[in-house]
Amino acid sequence: MKKKEVVLTLIVLILSGIAALIGLLSSTGAHPFSFTSITGEIVTIYGNGLYQRDSIQIVAQGLASDLITLVLAIPVTLVALYYTIKKSFKGSLVLTGMLGYFLYTYTSYVFLWNYNRLFIVYVIIMSLSFFAFVLRMVSFDLSTVKNHFTDRLNIKTIAGFQLFVTVMIGLLWLSKLTPTWFGTLAPFGLEHYTTLVIQALDLGFVLPVAVISAIMLIRRQAMGYLLSSIVLVKDIALLTSITAMSINMMMQGVQTSVVEVGIFFVLDVLGIFVFALLLSQIKKSKTQNALSEY
């Protein structure tokens, strides 16, 4: 692992930690108030702290995301970084997937949140995590990727899970859009925001990559093994964050779809199970074998 990759990753983690702490601890501002959006939707604005111009629904999600980033994503990425430096293939897969998590999370912060004083920090994290992710991706030798996996790897289960996630989330997001095709002015839950950022990222990038990687994996192509592993890591991190968001929304009294909560929770549990299966079929490195024999 090159020094510049380590430096980029550490900066991403440091800035993410600072941004998450400020988001969780800031408490200046007024109290919640109602606001009528341009589409006629009555929105309750949080009115407090860093996210005072955002709706209670989005803030409930954001605070949960900040907490997951702080207590789970950053520690996991640090451990993965350590093992990647030690030339662990598993560590490198997890690190790359977690960089994908930071890229996705802070891209959504840049384009979804109402402007706040950490905007430039979000932009820096988004940019650095993108370059760190790309450098990690090109560091893999595709000619040897398949050699890291045993012949017992259950390709159909992994690919099937990716396609299942794609269908479930795709249908979920499309169900929000279809009413607008038949006369409804704006999708439910748009509030005072201008567009559906999360749905755009998922439908435009995340879901297509999941489908492509699943197809390549079924065809036993090296890039399929690599992409599927990384997509699984990123999915688990994001689904865990979304589950935490849903729980916090319910605790804050925000109207939440029980169906959506259930779908994301089940997908998260299944994702962890499938990734555990994948990890169990990665061969030990020469160093690990030597230690085992000793």
ZILIN-V883524 format. One record per pair of residues at least 4 apart in sequence whose ideal C-beta (glycine too) atoms are under 8 Angstrom apart, sorted by the first residue. I is the first residue (numbers start at 0). J is the second residue. Records with the same first field share a line. If there is no record, write none. Layout:
# ZILIN-V883524
I = J, J
This chain:
# ZILIN-V883524
0 = 4, 5, 83, 84, 86, 91, 138
1 = 5, 134, 138
2 = 6
3 = 7, 134
4 = 8, 131, 134, 135, 138
5 = 9, 80, 84
6 = 10
7 = 11, 127, 128, 130, 131, 134
8 = 12, 76, 80, 94, 98, 131
9 = 13, 80
10 = 14, 123, 127
11 = 15, 98, 101, 124, 127, 128, 131
12 = 16, 73, 76, 77
13 = 17
14 = 18, 120, 123, 124, 127
15 = 19, 68, 72, 73, 101, 105, 124
16 = 20, 68, 69, 73
17 = 21, 120
18 = 22, 65, 108, 117, 120, 121, 124
19 = 23, 65, 66, 68, 69
20 = 24, 65, 69
21 = 25, 49, 117
22 = 48, 49, 50, 61, 62, 65, 117
23 = 62, 65, 66, 69
25 = 48, 49
26 = 47, 48
27 = 47, 48, 51
28 = 46, 47, 48, 51
29 = 46, 47, 51
30 = 46, 47
31 = 43, 44, 45, 46, 47, 55
32 = 43, 44, 46
33 = 41, 42, 43, 44
34 = 41, 42, 43, 44, 191
35 = 39, 40, 41, 42
36 = 40, 41, 42, 189, 190, 191
37 = 191
38 = 184, 185, 189
39 = 184
40 = 185, 189, 190, 191
42 = 54, 190, 191
43 = 54, 55, 56
44 = 51, 52, 53, 54, 55, 191
45 = 50, 51, 52, 53, 54, 55, 58
46 = 51
47 = 51
49 = 115, 116, 117
50 = 57, 58, 61, 62, 112, 113, 115
52 = 113, 114, 115
53 = 57, 58, 61, 112, 113
54 = 58, 190, 191, 192
55 = 59, 251, 253
56 = 60, 188, 190, 248, 253, 254
57 = 61, 111, 112, 190, 192
58 = 62
59 = 63, 244, 247, 248, 250, 251, 253
60 = 64, 244, 247, 248
61 = 65, 108, 112
62 = 66, 247
63 = 67, 240, 243, 244, 246, 247, 248
64 = 68, 104, 240, 243, 244
65 = 69
66 = 70, 243
67 = 71, 72, 236, 239, 240, 243
68 = 72, 73, 101, 104, 240
69 = 73
70 = 74
71 = 75, 236, 239
72 = 76, 97, 100, 101, 104, 236, 240
73 = 77
74 = 78
75 = 79, 93, 97, 236
76 = 80, 94, 97, 98, 101
77 = 81
78 = 82, 90
79 = 83, 90, 91, 93, 94, 97
80 = 84, 90, 94
81 = 85, 90
82 = 87, 89, 90, 91, 93, 94
83 = 87, 90, 91, 94
85 = 90, 286
86 = 284, 286
87 = 91, 284
88 = 92, 147, 281, 284
89 = 93, 278, 281
90 = 94
91 = 95, 135, 138, 139
92 = 96, 225, 228, 229, 232
93 = 97, 232
94 = 98, 135
95 = 99, 132, 135, 136, 229, 232
96 = 100, 228, 229, 230, 231, 232, 233, 235, 236
97 = 101, 232, 233, 236
98 = 102, 128, 131, 132, 135
99 = 103, 132, 229, 230, 232, 233
100 = 104, 232, 233, 236, 237, 240
101 = 105, 124, 128
102 = 106, 125, 128, 129, 132
103 = 107, 200, 205, 233, 237
104 = 108, 237, 240
105 = 109, 121, 124, 125, 128
106 = 110, 125, 200
107 = 111, 196, 197, 200
108 = 112, 121, 125
109 = 118, 121, 122, 125
110 = 196
111 = 192, 196, 197
112 = 118, 121
114 = 118
117 = 121
118 = 122
119 = 123
120 = 124
121 = 125
122 = 126
123 = 127
124 = 128
125 = 129
126 = 130
127 = 131
128 = 132
129 = 133
130 = 134
131 = 135
132 = 136
133 = 137
134 = 138
135 = 139
136 = 225, 229
139 = 144, 225
140 = 144
141 = 221, 222, 225
142 = 221
143 = 147
144 = 221, 222, 224, 225
145 = 219, 221, 224
146 = 282
147 = 224, 281, 282
148 = 152, 224, 280, 281, 282
149 = 280, 281, 282
151 = 280
152 = 157, 277, 280
153 = 157, 276, 280
154 = 158, 216, 217, 219
155 = 159, 217
156 = 160, 273, 276
157 = 161, 213, 216, 227, 231, 273, 276, 277
158 = 162, 213, 214, 216, 217, 227
159 = 163, 213
160 = 164, 231, 269, 270, 273
161 = 165, 209, 210, 212, 213, 216, 227, 230, 231
162 = 166, 209, 210, 213
163 = 167, 269
164 = 168, 209, 234, 266, 270
165 = 169, 206, 209, 210, 213
166 = 170
167 = 171, 262, 266
168 = 172, 201, 206, 262, 266
169 = 173, 201, 202, 206
170 = 174
171 = 175, 259, 262
172 = 176, 195, 198, 201, 202
173 = 177, 202
175 = 186, 187, 188, 195, 198
176 = 180, 186, 195, 198
177 = 181
178 = 182, 183, 186, 187
179 = 183, 184, 185, 186
185 = 189
186 = 195
189 = 194, 195
192 = 196
194 = 199
195 = 199
196 = 200
197 = 201
198 = 202
199 = 203
200 = 204, 205
201 = 205, 206
202 = 206
203 = 207
204 = 208
205 = 209
206 = 210
207 = 211
208 = 212, 226, 230
209 = 213, 230, 234
210 = 214
211 = 215, 226
212 = 216, 222, 223, 226, 227, 230
213 = 217, 223, 227
214 = 218, 223
215 = 220, 222, 223, 226, 227
216 = 220, 223, 224, 226, 227
217 = 223
218 = 223
219 = 223, 224
220 = 224
221 = 225
222 = 226
223 = 227
224 = 228
225 = 229
226 = 230
227 = 231, 277
228 = 232, 277
229 = 233
230 = 234
231 = 235, 270, 273, 274, 277
232 = 236, 274
233 = 237
234 = 238, 266, 270
235 = 239, 267, 270, 271, 274
236 = 240
237 = 241
238 = 242, 263, 266, 267, 270
239 = 243, 267
240 = 244
241 = 245, 263, 267
242 = 246, 260, 263, 264, 267
243 = 247
244 = 248
245 = 249, 255, 259, 260, 263, 264
246 = 250, 260
247 = 251
248 = 253, 255
249 = 253, 255, 260
255 = 259, 260
256 = 260
257 = 261
258 = 262
259 = 263
260 = 264
261 = 265
262 = 266
263 = 267
264 = 268
265 = 269
266 = 270
267 = 271
268 = 272
269 = 273
270 = 274
271 = 275
272 = 276
273 = 277
274 = 278
275 = 279
276 = 280
277 = 281
283 = 287, 288, 291
284 = 288
285 = 289
286 = 290
287 = 291
288 = 292
289 = 293
